[in-house]
Amino acid sequence: MIQSSIQQADILIVDDTPENLRLLSSMLEEKGYKVRKATNGKQALKAIEALAPDLILLDIMMPEMSGYQIAQHLKGLPKTHDIPIIFLSALNDTMDKVMAFDVGGVDYITKPFQVQEVLVRVRTQITLREQQKQLLEQNKQLQQEIKERKKIESALRVYIHAVSHDLRNPVTGMLLVLKNLLTKKSSDSPTIVVNTTILQQMANSCDRQLNLINSLVETSDISLEGISLHCQPLDLIPFTQQLIAEW
């Protein structure tokens, strides 16, 4: 994916020397790059406004508008801020190079340049640019996934609370009835025969149902991130006996 994007990269060369433009464009086109050319700052800015390139090769010493001024203008705009700029210049003084990096350059090649050096530096910056684009796209997708997940979790919490409310009401009502029956004596209602054991089992079952419903609601309010299951051994014999007794 990156290899294909590198070969199709759009490079803008800005230089007021026709010979440099021809040499640079020729050797970059041979490597499969798409090349555009500008001989001054105004042409460069118009070309960039029409279509932002993946990389700019920028001469410093040009009439009307220097490479430094072009770079400062581009770095001041959100749309062009992240376009990498490689400065090409016959200026070899340390302060010139420092200035180039201060205005936003990512690299500096001194004229007369070596073909292989230019190709290597161009490929490096294009590769970094493509990796940056991929990271930004992945981050965008991740943010979208997080947004969708939060939306689903919110809807699920609303659903769980609604269901738990509907489940809790009849269980609570039944439990109240059972506890009321347990408190009555046979003499108080001679027509009703109360089996205390069965009523108590039914009441206990209602209590467990309420606990399960409450646990379901509490679990829905806790983030699932970082929660892990802790499995423990279970003795099936007493567990089975308990189930039989309850039924």
Salt bridges, closest charged atoms under 4 A:
ASP10 OD2 - ARG36 NH2 2.79
ASP15 OD2 - LYS111 NZ 2.77
GLU19 OE2 - ARG22 NH2 3.82
ASP54 OD1 - LYS133 NZ 2.54
ASP59 OD1 - LYS111 NZ 3.27
ASP82 OD1 - HIS81 ND1 2.99
ASP107 OD1 - ARG121 NH1 2.60
GLU117 OE2 - ARG121 NE 3.04
GLU130 OE2 - LYS133 NZ 3.84
GLU153 OE2 - ARG149 NE 2.99
ASP166 OD1 - HIS165 ND1 3.79
ASP221 OD1 - HIS161 NE2 3.46
GLU246 OE2 - ARG208 NH2 2.96
